Amino acid sequence: MGASQSTESNLMASIQRHLSKIVVAPSFAASLFFVYGFILWTGYMAFSKSRMLPVWDWAGLRQYERLWQMERWHVAIENLLIFGGLFIVTCLFIGCLLAVLLDQRIRAEGALRTIFLYPMALSFIVTGTVWKWLLNPGLGLESMMHDLGWTSFKFDWLVNSDMAIYTVVIAAVWQASGFVMAMFLAALRGVDQDIIRAAYMDGASLPRIYFGIIIPSIRPVFLSAIVVLAHLAVKSFDLVIALTGGGPGYSSDLPATFMYTMAFQRNQLGVGAASAMMMLATVMAIIVPYLYSELRGGKKNG
Amino acid sequence: MYLRKTILATGVAFSALATASFAHAEPTAEVLHWWTSGGEAKAVASLKEDFEANGGTWVDSPVAGGAGDAAMTVLRSRVLSGDAPAAVQLKGPAIQEWAEQGALADLNDVAAAEGWDDVIPAAIQDVMKYEGDYVAVPVNVHRVDWIWANPTLLAKVGVESAPTTWDEFNAVADKLQAAGITPVAHGGQPWQDATVFETVVLGLGGPEFFQKALIDLDEDALNSDTMKSVFDQMRKIRGYVDADFPGRDWNLATAMVMNGEAAMQIMGDWAKGEFLAAGKVPGKDFICAATPSDHGYLFNVDSFAMFNVSGDDKVAGQKLLAELIVGEKFQETFNLLKGSIPARSGVSLEKFDDCAKKSEADLEAAQEAGGFLPSMAHGMALRGHLAGAIVDVVTAHFNSDMSSDEAVSRLVEAVELAKD
């Protein structure tokens, strides 16, 4: 009797000890299989001769060679650099500026904050569609200016092969800069007020305080914001589809839309997989150093 | 009380269902398609009615989205997991690709019983057969090389009918432009650019050149002066479209012709549906004319491929479906709804409009002259990756200042790269 009671309590204890692991296990297994398993599978596909259906025949680096010989892939990569670079820099600048301005204990701060943050609540499809209408020379901004009498006004980036990718930047910045602002605002509120007061005492001007004390002290937020924005840029797909459809021609193609075209429209699973691996490599190049620095930092603190 | 009633009712319903499924082993067919809106949905519904009237059980699997991309993704996973639908909306060389995988069923016994060889045009038979066996059935013939014109606008510059040569086309367009009318309504999407491109190839090069360049992918033809002149003509057409064309959907371009904002559109005969839906009369409110060519006819044929299925009821359903699809009754109802013409001979065109009758007459003439050719832009002539490579170059040229020389050399390069 006593023995069985003690086994029971042992069992209970061990369940309690491992409860967290047991609860987490299914989702862990699922992500191991569905995320990492399929990454490995895609990695293998990029080395196979797959076209319409996945096959296992080894093709070596042939798919990567073909990928890099494609004019369209070069356009996509170039667009990613333009889009990614401008998107991140502009978002950081606007987000930081808005945060600093909102940080001045102004009236209706809550309302303004919500207004700036709300675009983030929209899906990229909606943003893309709205900006497509706004930027369409025949019905949007340009036609409105013409109707108002400013007939020399010209803003046809959306239909111009060389400029179409910049319209994607405009729409993406509009959507994401409010989010960056929120990140910065939270960080600004976390800055120790005593230091700022001390700087006031020493007679430092407001810009000096911001550039010399506050912004350097919120440097980690810059890093987080860059990582969030960079992966948004690399995986960006729906925005381009809704806004330009990759056009005119394929001039605003991004790697993600390229991948979709190859894998799902042209029966080129191999090339599609190769381009997906290139995208993964790009994201890794950003995330891995970030995680490394974070984890190392954690150790130092701990 | 209420609860008990519900349980009882459910029980009765279940037993009824069970009896139903045991009592009949009737022909069953699952049909995977992406005709989910407008006239196309109605057309599929007519097939379903027909099938059910003949004692079949229709299992509908519509997959909307991405003009069939989503359906193809579903198809891939279904076939890989060994559970293929009986009939799949599939067209052109994609049929051959699936047949190569050994996924398609043989329909020769139905074909022999129904005499398909005698009623389906030879060029369409080639698409439907794999190594001499029927594996798919055609539902319609769309013609791609049409000009849809607004007669009122043409009359303003003293033109009575649509142009019959590309020189005349340019002359008319120049006149229209001088009169302040947008000559060509066009939607700047890659497939629409390619549609215009292939009609120009057919017109300037002739059917033989079209065959060599866009079907056989002969390098000499791709690299020829004729191809350069095709790109020159594309550049000219670019000058005839309005500034807002990029990204525009084809039906909006059709609406421009309808509303008198532009004079002509080069587009397949699905554009006719837009005119008819707006109550316009062919010959009076709009003109349908073939794009200039020497008895050429580019066809775009929708079809259903029959996949390997197991079980007597499913095989029977598949055969019944194939028989009905090629049958005269369905070909008539379906094509009246879809705006195309029947893919078989022997169907009366009495109920069809004048454009459809012209299409049929031209089809006969083109077959005799050897100009009855599959469309490249609509995935009838080439496999996806090859057609895609060509479309990329065409659309890049059309949407930039690329010279014709560069376009030709890029075309040769892209095709070479896609081939291996």
Interface residues (C-beta under 8 A of the other chain):
Chain A: R51 M52 L53 P54 R66 Q69 M70 E71 R72 K132 N136 P137 G138 D156 L158 V159 S161 A164 T244 G245 G247 P248 G249 Y250 S251 T261 F264 Q265 R266 N267 Q268
Chain B: G66 D69 M72 T73 R76 V79 L80 A94 E97 W98 Q101 G188 Q189 P190 D193 A243 D244 F245 P246 G247 R383 G384 H385 G388 D392 T395 A396 F398 N399 S400 R410 A414 L417 D420
